[in-house]
């Protein structure tokens, strides 16, 4: 008689890395996002708000 493809008790992953992948991806994404924000603030403080608003104005002028 053929056995079922789906066992009555599903196999469990008991390895040390089980369930760690989503957490690692979340932390990596948060780290990269944090670096981007820190970089934006560093450029803001280095060049000042005048350059920031000039870039915004130039972007609007280019679009419209």
HTML snippet that shows the backbone in 3Dmol.js (N, CA, C, O; Angstrom):
<script src="https://3Dmol.org/build/3Dmol-min.js"></script>
<div id="view" style="width:600px;height:400px;position:relative"></div>
<script>
const pdb = `
ATOM      1  N   UNK A   1       0.846  -1.173   0.000  1.00  0.00           N
ATOM      2  CA  UNK A   1       0.000   0.000   0.000  1.00  0.00           C
ATOM      3  C   UNK A   1       0.894   1.240   0.000  1.00  0.00           C
ATOM      4  O   UNK A   1       1.913   1.265   0.690  1.00  0.00           O
ATOM      5  N   UNK A   2       0.526   2.258  -0.760  1.00  0.00           N
ATOM      6  CA  UNK A   2       1.321   3.483  -0.869  1.00  0.00           C
ATOM      7  C   UNK A   2       1.153   4.335   0.381  1.00  0.00           C
ATOM      8  O   UNK A   2       0.082   4.383   0.986  1.00  0.00           O
ATOM      9  N   UNK A   3       2.248   5.011   0.753  1.00  0.00           N
ATOM     10  CA  UNK A   3       2.185   5.893   1.913  1.00  0.00           C
ATOM     11  C   UNK A   3       1.815   7.304   1.473  1.00  0.00           C
ATOM     12  O   UNK A   3       2.064   7.709   0.337  1.00  0.00           O
ATOM     13  N   UNK A   4       1.221   8.030   2.393  1.00  0.00           N
ATOM     14  CA  UNK A   4       0.806   9.397   2.121  1.00  0.00           C
ATOM     15  C   UNK A   4       2.028  10.292   1.930  1.00  0.00           C
ATOM     16  O   UNK A   4       3.062  10.075   2.562  1.00  0.00           O
ATOM     17  N   UNK A   5       1.913  11.294   1.063  1.00  0.00           N
ATOM     18  CA  UNK A   5       2.998  12.244   0.859  1.00  0.00           C
ATOM     19  C   UNK A   5       3.125  13.208   2.031  1.00  0.00           C
ATOM     20  O   UNK A   5       4.208  13.734   2.290  1.00  0.00           O
ATOM     21  N   UNK A   6       2.035  13.439   2.733  1.00  0.00           N
ATOM     22  CA  UNK A   6       2.037  14.353   3.863  1.00  0.00           C
ATOM     23  C   UNK A   6       1.987  13.544   5.160  1.00  0.00           C
ATOM     24  O   UNK A   6       0.976  12.907   5.457  1.00  0.00           O
ATOM     25  N   UNK A   7       3.070  13.569   5.927  1.00  0.00           N
ATOM     26  CA  UNK A   7       3.056  12.798   7.173  1.00  0.00           C
ATOM     27  C   UNK A   7       2.088  13.407   8.184  1.00  0.00           C
ATOM     28  O   UNK A   7       1.768  14.594   8.120  1.00  0.00           O
ATOM     29  N   UNK A   8       1.639  12.590   9.098  1.00  0.00           N
ATOM     30  CA  UNK A   8       0.702  13.057  10.121  1.00  0.00           C
ATOM     31  C   UNK A   8       1.352  14.095  11.023  1.00  0.00           C
ATOM     32  O   UNK A   8       0.693  15.034  11.469  1.00  0.00           O
ATOM     33  N   UNK A   9       2.639  13.927  11.290  1.00  0.00           N
ATOM     34  CA  UNK A   9       3.380  14.872  12.122  1.00  0.00           C
ATOM     35  C   UNK A   9       4.438  15.545  11.246  1.00  0.00           C
ATOM     36  O   UNK A   9       5.395  14.897  10.823  1.00  0.00           O
ATOM     37  N   UNK A  10       4.270  16.851  10.971  1.00  0.00           N
ATOM     38  CA  UNK A  10       5.263  17.507  10.106  1.00  0.00           C
ATOM     39  C   UNK A  10       6.636  17.537  10.752  1.00  0.00           C
ATOM     40  O   UNK A  10       6.767  17.593  11.974  1.00  0.00           O
ATOM     41  N   UNK A  11       7.638  17.501   9.919  1.00  0.00           N
ATOM     42  CA  UNK A  11       9.006  17.539  10.413  1.00  0.00           C
ATOM     43  C   UNK A  11       9.315  18.930  10.953  1.00  0.00           C
ATOM     44  O   UNK A  11       8.873  19.935  10.398  1.00  0.00           O
ATOM     45  N   UNK A  12      10.070  18.976  12.029  1.00  0.00           N
ATOM     46  CA  UNK A  12      10.451  20.251  12.621  1.00  0.00           C
ATOM     47  C   UNK A  12      11.931  20.483  12.395  1.00  0.00           C
ATOM     48  O   UNK A  12      12.738  19.554  12.428  1.00  0.00           O
ATOM     49  N   UNK A  13      12.271  21.743  12.163  1.00  0.00           N
ATOM     50  CA  UNK A  13      13.667  22.115  11.976  1.00  0.00           C
ATOM     51  C   UNK A  13      14.229  22.499  13.341  1.00  0.00           C
ATOM     52  O   UNK A  13      13.898  23.554  13.881  1.00  0.00           O
ATOM     53  N   UNK A  14      15.063  21.655  13.883  1.00  0.00           N
ATOM     54  CA  UNK A  14      15.637  21.906  15.213  1.00  0.00           C
ATOM     55  C   UNK A  14      17.065  22.420  15.113  1.00  0.00           C
ATOM     56  O   UNK A  14      17.811  22.369  16.091  1.00  0.00           O
ATOM     57  N   UNK A  15      17.453  22.914  13.942  1.00  0.00           N
ATOM     58  CA  UNK A  15      18.811  23.398  13.788  1.00  0.00           C
ATOM     59  C   UNK A  15      18.983  24.720  14.539  1.00  0.00           C
ATOM     60  O   UNK A  15      17.996  25.399  14.821  1.00  0.00           O
ATOM     61  N   UNK A  16      20.209  25.090  14.863  1.00  0.00           N
ATOM     62  CA  UNK A  16      20.432  26.329  15.614  1.00  0.00           C
ATOM     63  C   UNK A  16      20.015  27.586  14.850  1.00  0.00           C
ATOM     64  O   UNK A  16      19.771  28.623  15.465  1.00  0.00           O
ATOM     65  N   UNK A  17      19.931  27.510  13.528  1.00  0.00           N
ATOM     66  CA  UNK A  17      19.565  28.688  12.747  1.00  0.00           C
ATOM     67  C   UNK A  17      18.090  28.714  12.360  1.00  0.00           C
ATOM     68  O   UNK A  17      17.682  29.563  11.568  1.00  0.00           O
ATOM     69  N   UNK A  18      17.293  27.816  12.893  1.00  0.00           N
ATOM     70  CA  UNK A  18      15.881  27.754  12.535  1.00  0.00           C
ATOM     71  C   UNK A  18      15.170  29.034  12.959  1.00  0.00           C
ATOM     72  O   UNK A  18      15.246  29.429  14.123  1.00  0.00           O
ATOM     73  N   UNK A  19      14.484  29.680  12.032  1.00  0.00           N
ATOM     74  CA  UNK A  19      13.715  30.874  12.332  1.00  0.00           C
ATOM     75  C   UNK A  19      14.553  32.133  12.474  1.00  0.00           C
ATOM     76  O   UNK A  19      14.020  33.178  12.847  1.00  0.00           O
ATOM     77  N   UNK A  20      15.836  32.068  12.190  1.00  0.00           N
ATOM     78  CA  UNK A  20      16.708  33.217  12.383  1.00  0.00           C
ATOM     79  C   UNK A  20      16.736  34.127  11.152  1.00  0.00           C
ATOM     80  O   UNK A  20      17.038  35.314  11.274  1.00  0.00           O
ATOM     81  N   UNK A  21      16.428  33.595   9.982  1.00  0.00           N
ATOM     82  CA  UNK A  21      16.556  34.358   8.747  1.00  0.00           C
ATOM     83  C   UNK A  21      15.706  35.630   8.728  1.00  0.00           C
ATOM     84  O   UNK A  21      16.239  36.681   8.373  1.00  0.00           O
ATOM     85  N   UNK A  22      14.424  35.603   9.086  1.00  0.00           N
ATOM     86  CA  UNK A  22      13.653  36.853   9.071  1.00  0.00           C
ATOM     87  C   UNK A  22      14.222  37.904  10.031  1.00  0.00           C
ATOM     88  O   UNK A  22      14.209  39.096   9.726  1.00  0.00           O
ATOM     89  N   UNK A  23      14.710  37.472  11.164  1.00  0.00           N
ATOM     90  CA  UNK A  23      15.281  38.413  12.120  1.00  0.00           C
ATOM     91  C   UNK A  23      16.552  39.033  11.578  1.00  0.00           C
ATOM     92  O   UNK A  23      16.766  40.237  11.720  1.00  0.00           O
ATOM     93  N   UNK A  24      17.390  38.230  10.962  1.00  0.00           N
ATOM     94  CA  UNK A  24      18.636  38.745  10.395  1.00  0.00           C
ATOM     95  C   UNK A  24      18.334  39.733   9.272  1.00  0.00           C
ATOM     96  O   UNK A  24      18.974  40.782   9.185  1.00  0.00           O
ATOM     97  N   UNK A  25      17.368  39.413   8.413  1.00  0.00           N
ATOM     98  CA  UNK A  25      17.006  40.326   7.330  1.00  0.00           C
ATOM     99  C   UNK A  25      16.423  41.631   7.869  1.00  0.00           C
ATOM    100  O   UNK A  25      16.718  42.705   7.343  1.00  0.00           O
ATOM    101  N   UNK A  26      15.615  41.548   8.893  1.00  0.00           N
ATOM    102  CA  UNK A  26      15.039  42.747   9.503  1.00  0.00           C
ATOM    103  C   UNK A  26      16.124  43.623  10.109  1.00  0.00           C
ATOM    104  O   UNK A  26      16.115  44.839   9.917  1.00  0.00           O
ATOM    105  N   UNK A  27      17.045  43.029  10.829  1.00  0.00           N
ATOM    106  CA  UNK A  27      18.136  43.798  11.434  1.00  0.00           C
ATOM    107  C   UNK A  27      19.054  44.394  10.369  1.00  0.00           C
ATOM    108  O   UNK A  27      19.511  45.528  10.512  1.00  0.00           O
ATOM    109  N   UNK A  28      19.324  43.650   9.315  1.00  0.00           N
ATOM    110  CA  UNK A  28      20.167  44.174   8.234  1.00  0.00           C
ATOM    111  C   UNK A  28      19.487  45.353   7.542  1.00  0.00           C
ATOM    112  O   UNK A  28      20.137  46.354   7.240  1.00  0.00           O
ATOM    113  N   UNK A  29      18.199  45.240   7.294  1.00  0.00           N
ATOM    114  CA  UNK A  29      17.447  46.341   6.687  1.00  0.00           C
ATOM    115  C   UNK A  29      17.406  47.569   7.578  1.00  0.00           C
ATOM    116  O   UNK A  29      17.547  48.696   7.105  1.00  0.00           O
ATOM    117  N   UNK A  30      17.214  47.344   8.873  1.00  0.00           N
ATOM    118  CA  UNK A  30      17.209  48.467   9.816  1.00  0.00           C
ATOM    119  C   UNK A  30      18.581  49.119   9.892  1.00  0.00           C
ATOM    120  O   UNK A  30      18.679  50.341   9.997  1.00  0.00           O
ATOM    121  N   UNK A  31      19.638  48.320   9.840  1.00  0.00           N
ATOM    122  CA  UNK A  31      20.995  48.862   9.872  1.00  0.00           C
ATOM    123  C   UNK A  31      21.302  49.702   8.645  1.00  0.00           C
ATOM    124  O   UNK A  31      21.878  50.785   8.748  1.00  0.00           O
ATOM    125  N   UNK A  32      20.911  49.190   7.474  1.00  0.00           N
ATOM    126  CA  UNK A  32      21.146  49.942   6.235  1.00  0.00           C
ATOM    127  C   UNK A  32      20.315  51.224   6.227  1.00  0.00           C
ATOM    128  O   UNK A  32      20.801  52.280   5.823  1.00  0.00           O
ATOM    129  N   UNK A  33      19.065  51.130   6.671  1.00  0.00           N
ATOM    130  CA  UNK A  33      18.222  52.324   6.750  1.00  0.00           C
ATOM    131  C   UNK A  33      18.792  53.349   7.715  1.00  0.00           C
ATOM    132  O   UNK A  33      18.756  54.550   7.446  1.00  0.00           O
ATOM    133  N   UNK A  34      19.315  52.880   8.830  1.00  0.00           N
ATOM    134  CA  UNK A  34      19.942  53.788   9.794  1.00  0.00           C
ATOM    135  C   UNK A  34      21.163  54.476   9.219  1.00  0.00           C
ATOM    136  O   UNK A  34      21.379  55.664   9.456  1.00  0.00           O
ATOM    137  N   UNK A  35      21.963  53.738   8.466  1.00  0.00           N
ATOM    138  CA  UNK A  35      23.141  54.341   7.826  1.00  0.00           C
ATOM    139  C   UNK A  35      22.741  55.404   6.803  1.00  0.00           C
ATOM    140  O   UNK A  35      23.403  56.435   6.684  1.00  0.00           O
ATOM    141  N   UNK A  36      21.667  55.155   6.071  1.00  0.00           N
ATOM    142  CA  UNK A  36      21.190  56.141   5.095  1.00  0.00           C
ATOM    143  C   UNK A  36      20.737  57.410   5.803  1.00  0.00           C
ATOM    144  O   UNK A  36      21.054  58.514   5.360  1.00  0.00           O
ATOM    145  N   UNK A  37      20.001  57.262   6.896  1.00  0.00           N
ATOM    146  CA  UNK A  37      19.532  58.434   7.645  1.00  0.00           C
ATOM    147  C   UNK A  37      20.708  59.196   8.242  1.00  0.00           C
ATOM    148  O   UNK A  37      20.742  60.425   8.182  1.00  0.00           O
ATOM    149  N   UNK A  38      21.663  58.490   8.812  1.00  0.00           N
ATOM    150  CA  UNK A  38      22.843  59.143   9.385  1.00  0.00           C
ATOM    151  C   UNK A  38      23.626  59.872   8.288  1.00  0.00           C
ATOM    152  O   UNK A  38      24.112  60.983   8.501  1.00  0.00           O
ATOM    153  N   UNK A  39      23.744  59.248   7.126  1.00  0.00           N
ATOM    154  CA  UNK A  39      24.428  59.896   6.012  1.00  0.00           C
ATOM    155  C   UNK A  39      23.714  61.158   5.553  1.00  0.00           C
ATOM    156  O   UNK A  39      24.352  62.164   5.243  1.00  0.00           O
ATOM    157  N   UNK A  40      22.383  61.099   5.510  1.00  0.00           N
ATOM    158  CA  UNK A  40      21.615  62.287   5.115  1.00  0.00           C
ATOM    159  C   UNK A  40      21.812  63.417   6.122  1.00  0.00           C
ATOM    160  O   UNK A  40      21.990  64.570   5.730  1.00  0.00           O
ATOM    161  N   UNK A  41      21.783  63.097   7.410  1.00  0.00           N
ATOM    162  CA  UNK A  41      22.014  64.131   8.431  1.00  0.00           C
ATOM    163  C   UNK A  41      23.436  64.674   8.363  1.00  0.00           C
ATOM    164  O   UNK A  41      23.654  65.870   8.554  1.00  0.00           O
ATOM    165  N   UNK A  42      24.402  63.802   8.091  1.00  0.00           N
ATOM    166  CA  UNK A  42      25.786  64.263   7.993  1.00  0.00           C
ATOM    167  C   UNK A  42      25.941  65.233   6.827  1.00  0.00           C
ATOM    168  O   UNK A  42      26.610  66.257   6.963  1.00  0.00           O
ATOM    169  N   UNK A  43      25.327  64.924   5.679  1.00  0.00           N
ATOM    170  CA  UNK A  43      25.393  65.837   4.540  1.00  0.00           C
ATOM    171  C   UNK A  43      24.644  67.133   4.828  1.00  0.00           C
ATOM    172  O   UNK A  43      25.080  68.208   4.416  1.00  0.00           O
ATOM    173  N   UNK A  44      23.527  67.035   5.528  1.00  0.00           N
ATOM    174  CA  UNK A  44      22.757  68.229   5.892  1.00  0.00           C
ATOM    175  C   UNK A  44      23.613  69.153   6.750  1.00  0.00           C
ATOM    176  O   UNK A  44      23.672  70.357   6.497  1.00  0.00           O
ATOM    177  N   UNK A  45      24.272  68.603   7.756  1.00  0.00           N
ATOM    178  CA  UNK A  45      25.080  69.440   8.650  1.00  0.00           C
ATOM    179  C   UNK A  45      26.344  69.951   7.957  1.00  0.00           C
ATOM    180  O   UNK A  45      26.825  71.041   8.268  1.00  0.00           O
ATOM    181  N   UNK A  46      26.878  69.174   7.025  1.00  0.00           N
ATOM    182  CA  UNK A  46      28.097  69.603   6.334  1.00  0.00           C
ATOM    183  C   UNK A  46      27.802  70.722   5.326  1.00  0.00           C
ATOM    184  O   UNK A  46      28.505  71.733   5.300  1.00  0.00           O
ATOM    185  N   UNK A  47      26.769  70.545   4.502  1.00  0.00           N
ATOM    186  CA  UNK A  47      26.471  71.503   3.444  1.00  0.00           C
ATOM    187  C   UNK A  47      25.430  72.545   3.841  1.00  0.00           C
ATOM    188  O   UNK A  47      25.335  73.591   3.200  1.00  0.00           O
ATOM    189  N   UNK A  48      24.663  72.283   4.867  1.00  0.00           N
ATOM    190  CA  UNK A  48      23.661  73.242   5.321  1.00  0.00           C
ATOM    191  C   UNK A  48      22.338  73.077   4.605  1.00  0.00           C
ATOM    192  O   UNK A  48      22.228  72.370   3.604  1.00  0.00           O
ATOM    193  N   UNK A  49      21.343  73.746   5.144  1.00  0.00           N
ATOM    194  CA  UNK A  49      19.998  73.625   4.601  1.00  0.00           C
ATOM    195  C   UNK A  49      19.853  74.354   3.273  1.00  0.00           C
ATOM    196  O   UNK A  49      18.988  73.998   2.473  1.00  0.00           O
ATOM    197  N   UNK A  50      20.676  75.366   3.018  1.00  0.00           N
ATOM    198  CA  UNK A  50      20.573  76.105   1.759  1.00  0.00           C
ATOM    199  C   UNK A  50      20.779  75.184   0.564  1.00  0.00           C
ATOM    200  O   UNK A  50      20.027  75.250  -0.409  1.00  0.00           O
ATOM    201  N   UNK A  51      21.793  74.325   0.630  1.00  0.00           N
ATOM    202  CA  UNK A  51      22.046  73.390  -0.476  1.00  0.00           C
ATOM    203  C   UNK A  51      20.895  72.396  -0.592  1.00  0.00           C
ATOM    204  O   UNK A  51      20.498  72.037  -1.701  1.00  0.00           O
ATOM    205  N   UNK A  52      20.364  71.954   0.526  1.00  0.00           N
ATOM    206  CA  UNK A  52      19.249  71.000   0.510  1.00  0.00           C
ATOM    207  C   UNK A  52      18.055  71.616  -0.214  1.00  0.00           C
ATOM    208  O   UNK A  52      17.491  70.990  -1.112  1.00  0.00           O
ATOM    209  N   UNK A  53      17.665  72.824   0.160  1.00  0.00           N
ATOM    210  CA  UNK A  53      16.502  73.452  -0.458  1.00  0.00           C
ATOM    211  C   UNK A  53      16.779  73.840  -1.912  1.00  0.00           C
ATOM    212  O   UNK A  53      15.860  73.854  -2.731  1.00  0.00           O
ATOM    213  N   UNK A  54      18.026  74.152  -2.237  1.00  0.00           N
ATOM    214  CA  UNK A  54      18.387  74.429  -3.622  1.00  0.00           C
ATOM    215  C   UNK A  54      18.220  73.172  -4.478  1.00  0.00           C
ATOM    216  O   UNK A  54      17.774  73.255  -5.623  1.00  0.00           O
ATOM    217  N   UNK A  55      18.573  72.019  -3.934  1.00  0.00           N
ATOM    218  CA  UNK A  55      18.401  70.755  -4.658  1.00  0.00           C
ATOM    219  C   UNK A  55      16.913  70.454  -4.855  1.00  0.00           C
ATOM    220  O   UNK A  55      16.515  69.985  -5.922  1.00  0.00           O
ATOM    221  N   UNK A  56      16.101  70.715  -3.851  1.00  0.00           N
ATOM    222  CA  UNK A  56      14.651  70.498  -3.967  1.00  0.00           C
ATOM    223  C   UNK A  56      14.091  71.401  -5.065  1.00  0.00           C
ATOM    224  O   UNK A  56      13.337  70.947  -5.925  1.00  0.00           O
ATOM    225  N   UNK A  57      14.464  72.681  -5.030  1.00  0.00           N
ATOM    226  CA  UNK A  57      13.968  73.635  -6.007  1.00  0.00           C
ATOM    227  C   UNK A  57      14.413  73.246  -7.427  1.00  0.00           C
ATOM    228  O   UNK A  57      13.622  73.329  -8.366  1.00  0.00           O
ATOM    229  N   UNK A  58      15.661  72.829  -7.581  1.00  0.00           N
ATOM    230  CA  UNK A  58      16.158  72.413  -8.883  1.00  0.00           C
ATOM    231  C   UNK A  58      15.425  71.166  -9.375  1.00  0.00           C
ATOM    232  O   UNK A  58      15.135  71.040 -10.564  1.00  0.00           O
ATOM    233  N   UNK A  59      15.131  70.260  -8.469  1.00  0.00           N
ATOM    234  CA  UNK A  59      14.374  69.063  -8.844  1.00  0.00           C
ATOM    235  C   UNK A  59      12.972  69.385  -9.327  1.00  0.00           C
ATOM    236  O   UNK A  59      12.505  68.816 -10.314  1.00  0.00           O
ATOM    237  N   UNK A  60      12.296  70.303  -8.630  1.00  0.00           N
ATOM    238  CA  UNK A  60      10.964  70.724  -9.072  1.00  0.00           C
ATOM    239  C   UNK A  60      11.032  71.421 -10.421  1.00  0.00           C
ATOM    240  O   UNK A  60      10.181  71.200 -11.283  1.00  0.00           O
ATOM    241  N   UNK A  61      12.053  72.269 -10.608  1.00  0.00           N
ATOM    242  CA  UNK A  61      12.194  72.971 -11.881  1.00  0.00           C
ATOM    243  C   UNK A  61      12.441  71.986 -13.020  1.00  0.00           C
ATOM    244  O   UNK A  61      11.943  72.187 -14.128  1.00  0.00           O
ATOM    245  N   UNK A  62      13.193  70.937 -12.763  1.00  0.00           N
ATOM    246  CA  UNK A  62      13.471  69.943 -13.793  1.00  0.00           C
ATOM    247  C   UNK A  62      12.220  69.126 -14.145  1.00  0.00           C
ATOM    248  O   UNK A  62      12.038  68.720 -15.293  1.00  0.00           O
ATOM    249  N   UNK A  63      11.374  68.896 -13.158  1.00  0.00           N
ATOM    250  CA  UNK A  63      10.164  68.099 -13.399  1.00  0.00           C
ATOM    251  C   UNK A  63       9.076  68.895 -14.098  1.00  0.00           C
ATOM    252  O   UNK A  63       8.338  68.357 -14.924  1.00  0.00           O
ATOM    253  N   UNK A  64       8.978  70.174 -13.768  1.00  0.00           N
ATOM    254  CA  UNK A  64       7.879  70.973 -14.309  1.00  0.00           C
ATOM    255  C   UNK A  64       8.449  71.945 -15.284  1.00  0.00           C
ATOM    256  O   UNK A  64       7.709  72.733 -15.874  1.00  0.00           O
TER     257      UNK A  64
END
`;
const viewer = $3Dmol.createViewer("view");
viewer.addModel(pdb, "pdb");
viewer.setStyle({}, {cartoon: {color: "spectrum"}});
viewer.zoomTo();
viewer.render();
</script>
